[in-house]
Amino acid sequence: MASSTSTSSSASPSLPRVPDLGLAQWRFVARAAGAPPALRTRARDSLLAAVRKDQMAPFYRALCADTATGLALDDTLLKELTAANAARVAELDAKIADATENLGETEISDALIAKADYLARIGEKVNLSTGGDARLFDLALTAYKTASEKTGPLGTRIDIIFAMIRIGMFFSDNELISRNIEKART
């Protein structure tokens, strides 16, 4: 259940499959009290390996906050992951600013989609450091919506809707899934 790492560009007609739904499956197994202990341990190990590999501070924070997963928060690891995330977001924001000032609409769209993909990959649907209020801080979703508004081709806009459906599936957010399936139909 490896994480997807491809990037968006005008040469690639579809968005990467982020967030990795395999991680949602491992999270389910880690939380399942009836699962065999060896399988739950394997699930926790797989989750931690993915968190480290993709530097998923928001997802790690959420996993550790859920006592059913059996994962304890390592403050040192969280600080490392958070710093890496902040640096990458700053880099992506700089690319967006550069594209906005110096480049065309396609490059702006690509930069916005790259940021949305990154936020989705690290599990940043909800900024948990602000209390986890999903209605106020849907960072990855907001990034995808902004990218959709700045994107011309219908195919790319549909890919963005599918990405938002994947986020809904990853976080078991049925309202988000339903709302975006309806968007895809229209």
C-alpha distance (Angstrom), angle and dihedral (degrees) to the residues before:
residue distance angle dihedral
M1 . . .
A2 3.75 . .
S3 3.74 122.7 .
S4 3.78 120.8 -108.2
T5 3.78 114.4 -114.2
S6 3.79 106.4 174.2
T7 3.77 118.5 122.7
S8 3.76 134.5 -134.0
S9 3.77 122.7 -109.8
S10 3.73 139.1 150.3
A11 3.83 87.8 -102.1
S12 3.82 90.9 58.2
P13 3.80 111.4 64.5
S14 3.81 97.1 -156.7
L15 3.77 139.0 50.1
P16 3.80 121.8 -112.3
R17 3.76 115.1 -96.9
V18 3.77 99.3 -102.4
P19 2.91 137.0 -170.8
D20 3.81 96.1 41.4
L21 3.80 105.6 -118.0
G22 3.80 89.2 -159.6
L23 3.80 86.8 71.8
A24 3.80 90.3 55.6
Q25 3.80 87.4 54.3
W26 3.82 91.9 50.2
R27 3.83 89.3 47.9
F28 3.81 89.2 53.3
V29 3.82 91.3 51.1
A30 3.82 92.3 46.4
R31 3.82 89.2 53.4
A32 3.83 95.8 44.4
A33 3.79 106.3 105.2
G34 3.81 90.2 -166.5
A35 3.80 94.9 55.1
P36 3.81 117.6 106.0
P37 3.83 110.8 -92.1
A38 3.82 92.3 -120.8
L39 3.80 90.7 54.8
R40 3.82 92.2 47.8
T41 3.81 89.7 50.4
R42 3.82 90.5 49.5
A43 3.82 89.4 49.7
R44 3.82 92.5 51.0
D45 3.82 91.0 46.8
S46 3.81 91.1 49.5
L47 3.80 91.3 48.8
L48 3.80 92.7 50.0
A49 3.82 91.7 46.9
A50 3.82 90.4 53.0
V51 3.82 91.8 45.0
R52 3.80 90.4 54.0
K53 3.81 95.1 41.9
D54 3.81 95.8 50.1
Q55 3.83 95.3 29.8
M56 3.81 91.9 -123.4
A57 3.82 102.9 179.1
P58 3.83 95.9 161.1
F59 3.82 93.2 48.1
Y60 3.82 91.0 45.1
R61 3.81 90.7 51.0
A62 3.82 90.1 51.0
L63 3.81 93.0 47.0
C64 3.79 92.4 51.6
A65 3.82 92.8 44.8
D66 3.82 88.2 57.6
T67 3.81 101.9 77.8
A68 3.83 91.0 -164.5
T69 3.82 90.3 72.1
G70 3.79 91.8 62.5
L71 3.81 92.7 -135.9
A72 3.78 120.0 138.6
L73 3.80 119.7 -148.1
D74 3.80 115.1 -109.0
D75 3.82 103.7 -155.6
T76 3.81 92.9 -161.7
L77 3.81 92.1 53.6
L78 3.81 91.4 45.3
K79 3.82 91.6 52.0
E80 3.82 91.1 49.8
L81 3.79 92.5 48.5
T82 3.81 93.2 44.9
A83 3.81 91.8 50.9
A84 3.81 91.2 49.3
N85 3.82 90.3 48.9
A86 3.81 92.9 49.1
A87 3.81 91.3 49.7
R88 3.82 92.5 49.4
V89 3.82 93.1 46.8
A90 3.82 89.9 50.1
E91 3.82 89.2 51.0
L92 3.81 91.2 49.7
D93 3.82 91.5 46.5
A94 3.82 88.9 52.8
K95 3.81 89.7 52.3
I96 3.79 90.3 50.4
A97 3.81 91.3 49.5
D98 3.82 91.5 47.9
A99 3.79 91.9 48.3
T100 3.81 90.9 48.3
E101 3.81 93.2 50.3
N102 3.80 102.1 35.9
L103 3.79 112.1 16.5
G104 3.79 141.6 52.9
E105 3.78 136.6 -91.6
T106 3.82 94.6 -87.7
E107 3.80 92.0 55.6
I108 3.81 91.4 46.2
S109 3.79 90.0 51.1
D110 3.82 91.9 47.4
A111 3.81 91.5 50.2
L112 3.81 92.3 48.6
I113 3.80 91.7 48.1
A114 3.82 90.9 48.3
K115 3.82 89.7 55.6
A116 3.80 92.4 46.5
D117 3.81 90.6 48.9
Y118 3.79 91.0 50.6
L119 3.81 93.2 49.2
A120 3.81 90.4 48.3
R121 3.83 92.2 47.1
I122 3.82 92.9 54.2
G123 3.82 91.8 46.8
E124 3.80 96.7 -109.7
K125 3.76 99.5 151.6
V126 3.77 90.9 125.0
N127 3.79 124.9 26.0
L128 3.80 97.2 -128.7
S129 3.79 92.5 -172.9
T130 3.80 86.9 72.3
G131 3.78 94.2 54.3
G132 3.78 97.4 -82.6
D133 3.81 97.7 -90.1
A134 3.80 100.3 167.1
R135 3.79 93.1 -166.5
L136 3.81 92.8 59.7
F137 3.80 105.1 34.0
D138 3.80 112.6 37.5
L139 3.79 92.8 147.5
A140 3.80 101.0 170.2
L141 3.80 91.6 40.5
T142 3.81 92.1 48.9
A143 3.79 89.9 49.8
Y144 3.81 91.2 51.2
K145 3.82 91.6 47.0
T146 3.80 90.7 51.4
A147 3.80 90.1 48.4
S148 3.81 90.4 49.2
E149 3.81 91.3 52.9
K150 3.82 90.5 51.8
T151 3.81 95.4 43.4
G152 3.77 122.1 95.4
P153 3.81 108.8 -171.4
L154 3.80 116.1 82.4
G155 3.82 91.8 -140.5
T156 3.79 92.2 58.7
R157 3.81 91.9 47.4
I158 3.82 89.4 52.0
D159 3.82 89.7 49.4
I160 3.81 88.2 53.6
I161 3.81 90.8 51.8
F162 3.81 89.3 51.1
A163 3.81 89.6 50.1
M164 3.81 89.5 54.1
I165 3.82 89.7 49.6
R166 3.82 88.8 52.6
I167 3.82 89.9 52.0
G168 3.79 88.6 51.7
M169 3.80 90.5 50.3
F170 3.81 91.9 46.8
F171 3.81 92.0 53.1
S172 3.84 95.5 34.7
D173 3.81 89.2 -118.7
N174 3.80 102.2 158.1
E175 3.81 93.5 179.3
L176 3.81 91.2 56.4
I177 3.81 91.2 47.1
S178 3.81 93.4 49.6
R179 3.80 94.0 45.3
N180 3.80 92.7 52.0
I181 3.81 94.8 43.1
E182 3.79 86.3 55.8
K183 3.83 89.6 49.9
A184 3.81 90.0 51.3
R185 3.80 90.3 53.1
T186 3.82 93.5 54.5
